Structure formats: C-alpha cells, structure tokens
Amino acid sequence: MAKRGVYLMEKEDILNKAKQEKNKEFENAINQKATMQGTIAMASICIIIFVIKVVMSDIKGLEKVIPFYDTVAILWGYMMVVYFSLYRKMHENKHLLIGIGSLIVFTIYMYKFICTLL
C-alpha cells in the first residue's frame, strides 16, 4: 500500500510539472507572437515616417532640414539588439555577425543623424 501511495504522488508531481511546462511553452509562444507583431508595427511606423520625411523634403526642397537618419537608426538599433540577444541564447555565429553588422550600420546612421542636428 505504501508503494502505491508513493507512485500516486510521483504521478501527480509529474502531471503538475507537465502542466507547468505546457504553460511556459504557451507563454513563450504568445510572447514570441507579440514580439513579432511589435516588430512589424515598429518597422511600419519607421517606414511611414521615413516616406513622409522624404516626400516633404522633396516638396519643400529642404533636404538638409528634415533628416531621415533617425528612423533608419531605430530600425538598425532594433536589429542589433535582437541579434545580440539571439546570440546570447543560441550561441550561433551567424547571429553574432549580423549583430555586429547591425551595430556598425546603427553607429553610422546615429552619427549622421547627430551631424544633421549640429
């Protein structure tokens, strides 16, 4: 009888752990989907702002007054953070290389943006 009680406890513990793992997988899937939707929204907003600035600069002839480097820097900065985070978790060299490339492009556009403000 004592063995059966221990077996039932182990079985319940196993079932509880399985439920918790399923919840974590479900939460991770939801977080991943939300992150992807946020990424698409941020990229769309940056592209819309970029297009508006280009059109307004062309209409008004103010190429130097309305810089567009800020939105491009935001996009590359986001990519940099995503790929460095992926590298930290997955340790794949392709993520590190893309992260470093994104860092370089981000730095260039931030420099250009700051120069347009001065």
N, C-alpha and C positions, 0 to 999 in steps of 0.2 A: 504493500500500500504506500509506503514511504517513497518508493521509486516512482510510482505513478504520479504522486504529488509533485515531485521534483521535475518530472517530464512535462507535466502541465504548466509549471512555472516557466520552464525553459521555452516551451512552445509559445506561451503568452508574451514572453520577453522578445522572442524572435518576431512574432507578429507585430508587436509595438514598434520594434526597430524598423521593420519593413515599411510600416505606415509612415514613420518619420522620414525615411529615405525617399519615399514617393512624394511626400510633401515638399522636401527640399528640391527634388528634381522638378516638380511642378513650379515652385517659386523661381528656380533658376530659369526655366523656360519662359515664364512671364517676364522676369527681369530682362532676359535677352531680347524678347519681342519689344518691350517698352524702350529699351536702349536703341534698337534698330529704328523704331518709329521716331524717336527723338533725333537720331542721326539724320534721317531723311528730312525731317522738319527743319533742322538747323541748316542743312545744306540748301534746302529750297529757299529759306529766308535769305541766306547769304547770296544766293544766285539772283534772287529778285532785287535785292539792294544793289548788287553789282550792276545789273542791267539798267536799273533806274539811274544810277550814277553815270554810266556810260552814255545813255540817251540824253540826260540833262546836260552833260558836258558837251556833247556834240551839238545840241540845240543852242546852248548859250555860248559855246566857244570857250569854255572855262576848264580846259584840260588840266591845268595845274591847280585849280581851286578846289575841285571835287576829286580827291584821290580815291582810288578803289582798292588800294593795297590792304586796307583793314579787313575787308571781308575775305579776301584770299588768305590772309594771315590766320584768320579764325579757322578756316577750313583745314589748313595745313597743321595748325596747332592741335586741332582735334584729332587729326590722323596720327600725329606724333604721339599723343597720349594713349590712344587706342592701341597702337602697335607696340609701344613700350610695355603697356600692361599685358598684352598678349605674350610678349617675350618673357616677361617676368613669371607668368603662369605656365607657359608651354615650353619655354627654352628652345625655340626653333630659330635658327639663324636668319631665316627669311624675314621674320618679324623684326628682329634687331636691325637688319639692313634697311627695311622700309621705314622703321622708326628713326634711324639716323638720317636717312634721306629727307624725311618729313621735317626733322629738326633743322636741317640745313636750309630747306626752302622756306620754312617758317621764319627763320632768322633773317633771311634775305628780305622777305616781304615786310617784316616788322621794321627793319632798318629803313626800307624805302618809305614806309608809312610815316615813321618818325621824321625822316628828312623832309617830307612834304609839309609837316606841321611847323617846321623851323623857318 
